[in-house]
Amino acid sequence: YFDPFFGNTKISFYTQFLINGTGITFADQTICDSIVFYAKLGVSSGDQYYGPENKEMTFNVHQISSDQEFSNDSTYYSYSTLEIINESLLDPSFNNTFTPNFDDSVQVDLDTIPGVLALKLDPAFGQEIIDFSGTDVLSSLEEFLKVYKGLYITTDGVQDGSILNIDYSSDATTLIMYMHKDTLVNDSTDAIYENFEFSLTPDITAHFNEYKHDYEGSGSAELLEIYNDTSLGNIKYYLQAGGGFAADIKFPTLHSLADSVFVLPISKAELILPVDSNTTDDYEPGNQLFISRINEDGQKVIIDDQGSANLGGFYNESSSEYRFVITGHIQKYLNGDFSSPDVRIEINKPGTSPNRVILNGHDIDTTNGVKNLLLRIYYSTLND
């Protein structure tokens, strides 16, 4: 999809599909009528998509190459990629360009479920699996995965579309093969119809999102200026999930407070991060941000307040801001436990979140009610 402030983002999806059991066989002359990948969109009606609604999109499905290693035991990142087979796996008769309808219901096996994306695959793909009946390929999951590494679900081209949120934990996110076998009964031929469902159980099925960002679009000119001149981040700065942007916030004068709080500890340290509310139409800020400390080697580590119930970091829609309570982190810095108080801010769960947000820096013009970034510290002093 195209974001007017961040440019183009394309999110694709890799997943295994597994067989249950061993020694799977199909009756002779079983014919695959269709094989369909179903994806339940969103956990609730409000999170089915991100970005503009009612946008036409072109979908595609590919097989992951059999030479590619893909395992639930491995770690994958938003920038990870797997080798795929270029040939489309979709049914040639399937119209793969359409506008997702989040209200329509789709029949998945015997259930009618709203908000499901259905992509029809080539029946020849299902027939190939059926024809392995009685062979080593269907003798065990281990043998099956040597041949069928998984699916790659993607969209074609740069589009003014939306990001669709797939609920992988839903039973309605699945791969089902529909088939029949003609049987002679009393001198007449009757068709016996059956379904075969593959497993996409989250705990055992390898799956991950692949993010691709293109910041060369006209909408991201300001972002690129900030990327090339970090001082501009004092006015505005950008956060984006999926291997996009994080922000390092520095406190160059905080050390001057050390003498004042040497005897008495600080009562509270609150980091306030206002959102640029002019950039949130169609693009909801992330529900929560993540904060970490930058150590002496430039690496991020967990801050002292991370386990606190008061840490915060949640988006407050009414005040259009995020707040972190980082009292422990600031106190430890002032005590000399580490040499830098700098923190890194990023979208929480960046490997699965589609969100992005633009935040106001410390030096933004605060006229007309615009709020700027603040570190507010409460402390007491001793009377002479």
N, C-alpha and C positions, 0 to 999 in steps of 0.2 A: 504494500500500500504506500501511498505518498503522504508524507507528513509535511505541512507547510513550513515547519521550523527545523525538522531533522532530515528531510529528504526522503529517499526511498528505503523501505525495509521489506525484506522477503523472509518469511519464516516457513521452513519445511519440516517434515517430521519423518523420522526413521522408526520402524517397529518390527520386531520379530512377530511371527505367527506360529503357534506351536500345535503339535498333535498331542492328544491325551491318550495314554495307553501304549501298548506294544502290539506288534503283529497285526496292524490294521489292514483289513481286506474289504473290497467292494465286490458285489455280485457281478458275475459276467454280464457284459453288454450294458453296464450302467453308463448313462449318458449325463454329462454335466449340462444343465439348462442355463445356469447363470452362477456367478460367484460375485458377491457384493461385500465391499468394505463399508461398514457403518461407523460413523463417528458421532457420539453424543456431544452436542455443543453446549458447553457451560454446565456448571453445577446448579445454577439457578437461572431464571429468565433474565436477570440483569447482567450476567457476565458471559454471554454467548459470543460476543465479538468485541473488538477494540478498534476505535476509529470510526469513520463514517458508516452509516447503515445503508442498506439497500443498494449495494454496489455490485455490478456484474463482475464475476471472476471466472477464470479458466483454470480448471483443475487437471492434474495429471497424476498418474501412479506408475512407478517403475519398480522392477525387482532390484534388490541389492545383489551385486555380483557374487557368484558362488566362490570366487577367489578371495573375497573380503572377510576378514575376521570381525565378528559381531557377537558379543557375549554379554550376558547380564553381570558377569564378574568384572568387567572392564569399566573404566570411568570415561565418560564423554562430556564434552563441554559445548557451549553454544557455538563455538567456532569449529567444532569437529565436523568432518565430512567422511562419507563412505563412498566407495566406488559403486556405481549403479550401471545397470544395463540401459542403454539409451532408448531402446524401443519401448514405446508406451505399452503398459499392461491393461489399459482400458479397453472395454468392448468397443469395437469400431463403430457400432451403431449408437453408442451412448453420446448424448449431447453434453459435453463436459464444460460448456460455457453457459453459466446461468447465475441468477441472483439468489443467494441462500435465503430461504424463507424460514425464519426462526419459529414461526407459529404453526406451520404445517406439521402434520403427524405422518410418520413413516412406520410401516409394519416391519418389525424386526423379529424374525421367526414367527411366534404366535402373538406377540405383543404389539400394540399400536402406541408409539412413543413420539411425543412432540420434540421438535428441535433436533432432528437427526440428519446429518449429511450422509447421503447414500451414493457411493461411487461404484458403478457396475464395471467389473473386470471382464476381460476376454474369457468366454467359456472354454476356449482352447487351453487356457492356463489351468482351469479346474480339471479339464479332461486329462491333462498331463499328469496331475496328481493321482487321479483315479486309476490311470493306466499303470501306475507303480504298485498297484494292489498285489500283495503277496511277495514283493521284492524286499531287498534290504532297506530301501529308502523309507518304507513305512514300518519297518521292523522295530524301530525305537526312535525316540526323540533325537538322540545323538546322531543317528544315521540321517534322519530327516533334515537336520540343520546343516549337514554337509552339502546338501543340494539347495535348500531353500533358506537363505540367510535372512530374508525379510522384505519389507516393502518400504518404499520412499514415496510419501505423499507430498505433493508440492503444487504450486501454481505456476502458470506460464507467463513469462514476460514481466515488465514493469507495469503495474496496474494501479489505478485509483480505486483500490478495493479496501478490504477490511482484514484485520487479523482475527481468525476464528479460534476460539478457545475450546479445545477438545478435552472432554472429561474422560481421561483414560481409565479411571477407576470404575466407570459405569459399565454395567452388563450390556448396555446398548452399544458400546464401542466394541466392535467384534468383526470377524470375517466369517461369512457363512456361504457354503456351497450348496446350491439347490440342484437336485439330480432326479432322474427317473430311470426305471427299468421296465421294459415291455414284457409282460407275462401272459402266456397263453392260458386262458381259463375257459373251459367249456367251448372250445373251438373259436373263441374270440380273444382278441388281444386287449388286455387291460394294462394301463400304466400305473406303476407303483411309485409314488413320489416320496422322496426322503430329503432330509437336510443333514449336512455335516458342518459342525461349528468348530472352528479353530480357537485355540486359547490365546487371549491377550491379557492374561492375569498380570497386574502391575508388578507384583513382587518377584515374579520369575521371568518375565518377558522383557528383554532389553528394548529400550526405547529412549529417544531424546529428540529435542528440537535443534534445528540448525538455523542460525540467524545470519542473514547477509544484509549489511547496511551500505548504502551508497550515498555519500554526503555531497555529491557534486551537483545535486539538484538546486534550483534557484532558491528554494525555500530555506536552505541550510547555509546561506552565505554568512550570516552573523555567527552561526555556530563555528564555522571554519575560521573566522577571524579570531574568536576566543581561543580556539585550539592552537592557533599559531602565535597568539599573544596572550599569555595567561593572565596578564594584568587586567585584561578586560573582564575577567571573571569576578573582579571586585564590583562590577555593575550587574552582570547576570551570569549564571552558570547553568550547565545542562547536565541532566542525569538521564541515562537510557539503559534499559535492561538488554539482555541478550548480547553481551560482549560489546555494548555501546560505550557510554561515557559514565565515569565516576568523577567525583570532585574531591580534591585535597584542600582542606580548610586549615589555614595557618594562623597562629596567634603570636606574632613576632614581638609583642610588647608585654606578654603575660608575665614574663619573668620579673617585671618591676613590682608585681604584687607580692612576691615571695616574702619580703621583709615584713609586710603588713600582717600576714597570716601565719608568721612563724610560731607564735605562741598559741593562738586560738585557731582551731580548724574552721574552714569555711562551712557555712550552713547549707548552701545550695549553689550549684552551678548549672545553668540552663542555657542550652544552645537553641536559638529560635531561628527557623528557616522559613521565611515567607515565600509563597509561590507567586509567580507572575500570573495573575488570574486572567490576563488577556490571551493566554495561550492554552487554555484548558477546554475550549469548545471541541467536542467530539473526541478529546484525548484526555481521559481522566487521569489525574496523578496517581501514582502507586499508592496503595493502601498503607504501606509502611516502608520506611527507609532503614537501611542498615548502617551502623557506624562502627568503625574500627580505628585503632591507633596505628600511626606510621612509626616503626621503630628506627633505630640508628642505621639500619641497612636498607631503609626505604621500603620495607615489607610491612604489610598490614597484619596486625595481631589483635586479639580480642582485648577490649578495654575492661578496666576493673569493674565498671557498672553493668557489664553485659548480662549478668545473672539477676539483676535487680528487677523487681516488678514495676519499679518507677521509671525505668529507662525511657519509655515512650517511643517516639519515632513514628507515631501514627499520624495520618493526615487528618486534620481538623477542617472539615469543609466550611463550617461557619466562619472561621477566622482565616481560612485559606493559608494554612501554615503547618509545619511539622515542628515538634519540640522534643529535644532530648534532655534528660536530666543526667549530667555527667560529673556529678560531685566527686565521686571517688577518683575518676581519671584526673581531674584538675588538681585535687588535693595531692595525689601522688607525684604529679609533676612539680608542684610547689615545694614538696618535701624533698625533691631531688632524686626520686626513685628512677627517673629516666630523663633524658636530655631534651626531648622535644614533645610539646603538647599537641602537635598537629594531628588531625583526624581525617579519615576518608569517609565520604558519604556516597552511598550507592543505593539503587533500587533493591529492595529485599527480594530474595529468590530470583536473581537475574536470569537463571537458566530456564525458567518457566513463565516468567511474567512478560507481558507485552508492553508494559507501561513505560512512559517517559515523563519528565517534568522539567520545567524551566523555573529556576529559583532566583530571587533577588539577592544581589551581593550587598556587602557592607556600604559601598559608596554610591549606591543608586540614589537618584533624586527622590527625596521623601516628601516632596510637596504633593498636594492633592490626595493625601492619605495613604500614599505608597509606603509600605513597611520595608525595612532593610534587615539584613542578617545581624543578629546580636548574640553575644555571649554575655549573659547576665549572671553576675556572681554576688551572692549575699554572704557577708561576713561581719564579725564583730571585732572591735579593737579594744585594747585595754586603756583605761584612763591613766594619765601620768600621776 
